[in-house]
Amino acid sequence: QVQLVESGGGLVQPGGSRRLSCVLSGGIFSFYDMSWYRQAPGQERELVAVIRNGGNTNYVDSVRGRFTISRDNVKKTVTLQMNSLKPEVTAVYYCNARKVTTLRNFWGQGTQVTVSS
C-alpha cells in the first residue's frame, strides 16, 4: 500500500520561504504523477502544482513563478519550494500521488503552512 509522508510545514513570515517534502513508500515512484494540493479553512482543496512522472510541471496561476515543484525518483521524494510567501497561501498542504496507469489517488496526512507576522 502506498503511503505518503509530508514534512516541512510551519510558521513563516510574509516574504519568507518554505520547503515542503513528501516521501512515498510502498510503490514504484516513477509510476506516479505527484502533486501538491492545499486547503484553507472553509475552502475546497485545490491543486497547487503537479509534476508528471516524465518531469513535466504545471502550477496554479497564483503561485507560478514563486513556487517550484521537483522530484527525486531515487529518493522517492517530491518537493515544493515556496518563495515570496503571502498570508493568503496559509493552508494545510497535501501531497498526492496518482498512478498513471490506474489513476488511483493516494494522499498524505497534510502539513500546515501558516504565513503570518
C-alpha positions as CSV (number, residue, x, y, z in Angstrom):
1,Q,0.0,0.0,0.0
2,V,1.3,3.4,-1.0
3,Q,2.0,5.8,1.9
4,L,2.9,9.5,1.7
5,V,4.6,11.4,4.5
6,E,4.9,15.1,4.3
7,S,7.2,17.4,6.2
8,G,8.3,21.0,6.3
9,G,5.3,22.9,7.3
10,G,5.3,25.6,9.9
11,L,5.1,29.3,10.6
12,V,6.8,31.7,8.2
13,Q,6.8,35.4,7.9
14,P,5.4,37.2,4.9
15,G,8.0,37.3,2.1
16,G,9.8,34.3,3.5
17,S,10.4,30.8,2.1
18,R,9.4,27.3,3.0
19,R,10.3,23.9,1.6
20,L,7.8,21.0,1.8
21,S,8.8,17.5,1.2
22,C,6.9,14.3,0.6
23,V,8.3,10.8,0.7
24,L,6.5,7.9,-1.0
25,S,6.8,4.3,0.3
26,G,5.2,1.1,-0.8
27,G,5.2,1.8,-4.5
28,I,7.4,2.5,-7.6
29,F,7.8,6.2,-7.5
30,S,8.3,6.6,-11.2
31,F,4.8,5.1,-11.8
32,Y,3.1,8.2,-10.2
33,D,2.3,11.7,-11.1
34,M,3.0,13.8,-8.0
35,S,1.1,16.8,-6.9
36,W,0.7,19.3,-4.0
37,Y,-2.8,20.5,-3.0
38,R,-3.8,22.9,-0.3
39,Q,-7.0,23.5,1.7
40,A,-7.6,26.7,3.5
41,P,-10.2,27.0,6.3
42,G,-13.7,27.0,4.8
43,Q,-12.4,26.4,1.3
44,E,-12.2,23.4,-1.0
45,R,-9.0,21.6,-1.6
46,E,-7.2,23.0,-4.7
47,L,-4.3,21.8,-6.9
48,V,-1.2,23.9,-6.4
49,A,1.4,22.2,-8.5
50,V,1.9,18.9,-10.4
51,I,4.9,17.1,-11.7
52,R,4.3,14.2,-14.1
53,N,6.2,11.0,-13.9
54,G,8.1,12.2,-17.0
55,G,9.0,15.5,-15.3
56,N,6.6,18.0,-16.9
57,T,5.2,20.5,-14.4
58,N,2.2,22.8,-14.1
59,Y,1.2,25.3,-11.5
60,V,-1.9,27.2,-10.4
61,D,-1.6,30.8,-11.7
62,S,-1.4,32.3,-8.3
63,V,1.9,30.6,-7.4
64,R,3.6,30.4,-10.8
65,G,7.0,32.0,-10.6
66,R,7.1,31.8,-6.8
67,F,6.7,28.0,-6.2
68,T,8.8,25.2,-7.7
69,I,7.9,21.5,-7.7
70,S,10.6,18.9,-8.2
71,R,11.0,15.2,-7.8
72,D,13.8,12.8,-7.0
73,N,13.0,9.4,-8.3
74,V,15.9,7.8,-6.4
75,K,14.8,9.2,-3.0
76,K,11.1,8.8,-3.9
77,T,10.6,12.4,-2.9
78,V,8.6,15.3,-4.2
79,T,9.5,18.8,-3.0
80,L,7.6,22.1,-3.1
81,Q,9.9,25.1,-2.8
82,M,7.7,28.1,-1.8
83,N,9.2,31.6,-2.1
84,S,7.9,35.1,-1.5
85,L,5.1,33.8,0.7
86,K,2.0,35.7,1.3
87,P,-0.6,35.3,4.1
88,E,-3.2,34.1,1.6
89,V,-1.3,30.9,1.0
90,T,-1.9,29.8,4.6
91,A,-3.4,26.3,4.4
92,V,-2.9,22.7,5.0
93,Y,-0.8,21.3,2.2
94,Y,-1.3,17.8,1.0
95,C,0.9,15.5,-1.1
96,N,-0.9,13.5,-3.7
97,A,0.3,10.5,-5.8
98,R,-1.7,9.4,-8.8
99,K,-0.8,6.2,-10.5
100,V,-0.5,6.9,-14.2
101,T,-2.0,3.5,-15.3
102,T,-5.0,3.2,-13.0
103,L,-5.5,6.9,-11.9
104,R,-5.8,5.7,-8.4
105,N,-5.0,8.5,-5.9
106,F,-3.1,8.4,-2.6
107,W,-2.9,11.2,-0.1
108,G,-0.6,12.3,2.7
109,Q,-1.8,13.4,6.1
110,G,-1.2,17.1,5.3
111,T,1.2,19.7,6.8
112,Q,0.1,23.1,8.0
113,V,1.8,26.2,6.5
114,T,1.0,29.5,8.2
115,V,2.2,32.8,6.7
116,S,1.9,35.5,9.4
117,S,3.9,38.2,11.1
